[in-house]
Amino acid sequence: MTELEALNEVLPQLQEMNATVLAVSPQRQPFSRQVVRDAGLGFEILTDAGNKVAEKFGIAFPITGELKEVYQGFSLDLKRINGDDSWTLAMPARFVIGQDGVVHSADVDPDYTRRTEPEETVMAVKRLLSN
């Protein structure tokens, strides 16, 4: 949530550069729409059912063993929220993709506590536009 809210703060700068911001999540749309409403986001959250897109980007991972037990202990019903029983999540990632479909910047960290500052994404878009 915090990351989405931080991206929302730099959204006007990105929109001035004609950039489009989209979030992608395995959550079913009712849950994503609620996040957009609750956080007052100015961009959409698209659904990646079964983390199929995340798999293609190489950032999906299975939740197994002790970690699965932790999630279940917190009553996190991923099957209900994500609409499948794959028990997979995606690493937090941020991509800047040009209109040519080429990924010009990729920030991925398996440690979900380390996130790219939104200003770095603004700078990546500026670099893309200056080329």
N, C-alpha and C positions, 0 to 999 in steps of 0.2 A: 504494500500500500504506500509506504513512504517513498519508494522509488517512483511509482506512478504519479504521486503528488508532486515530487520534485521535477519530473519531466513536464508536468502540467504547468509549472512555473516558468519554464523556458519555452513553452509552446508558442507564445507570440513571436519570439525571436526566430524560431524555426519556420513559422508560417510566413514571416516577412521574406524569407529566402525561398518561398514556395516549396518547402519540405512538408511531407506528410508524416505524421506520427501515428503509429498503430502499435498496440500491444497485442501479443499473442499468448494465449493461455489454453491449457487443456480443459478448463472449466466449461461447463455447458452455459449457453447464452443467458439463462435467467440469473445465474450467479454473477456473470460478467456485467450484465446490465445493472445489477444492484451495486457493484463496485463503482461503475461509472457514475451512477446517481449519488451514492454516498460520498464519493470523493470530489464530485463536481468536475469530472474530467472533461476536457474539450476534445478528446479523441476516443476512438473506439477500441474495444478489446475483441479481437477475433478469436474464434474457437479453433484450436488444433486438436480435433478429436483423436484420441489415442496417441497423442504426441507424434503423429506421423511426420509433420514438418520438422519438428525438433530432431527426430531420428535422422532425417536427411541432412540436417546441419551438424549432426554428430554430437548433439548436446543433451539427448534424452538418456535417462538412467533408470534402472529398476530400483524400487524400494523393496528390500528384502530383510529377512532376519530381524535383528534387534531394532533397526530403524522402523520397520513395519509395525512392530509391537509398540514403539513409542507413538507413532501416528495413531494407532488404534486406541492407545491409552488416553490420548487427547480427544477421543471421539471424532477424529477427522475422517469422515466417510468419503474417501476419494471416489469410490464407486458411484455414489449418489452425485457428488459435485462434478466429477469428470464424465460421468455417463458410461464408464466402462470399468472392467475389473483388472486392468493391466498393471496397476500399481507402478506406474512410471511417472516421473516428473522431468522437467527440463531444467538445466542449469540456467541461472539468470544470465541473460545475454542481451546485447544491444548491437544492432547492425545498422550501418548507413549504406543504403543500396541506391546506386545511381539509376537514372531513367533507362540506362542501357542494360539493367539487370545485374550489373557487376557489384559485388560486395566491396566497397571501398574502405570500410572500417568495421572491425569486429572486436567486441569486448565481451569476453566470456571468462567466468571464473567459477570453478567448482565449489569454492567457498561462498555460500550465499550471503555471508556477512560483508563481503567486499564487493562494492558496487562502483561503477564508473560515475563520476560526477556528471550531472547533466550538461554543465558548461563544456565538458570535453566533447560531448556529442555535437553541441553547437559549433565548436571549432572544427570538428570533422566535416560537417556540412559546409562550412566556409572553405575548407581546403578543397573539397570536391568541386565547389563552384568556381574556385580560382584556377582550376586546371583546364 
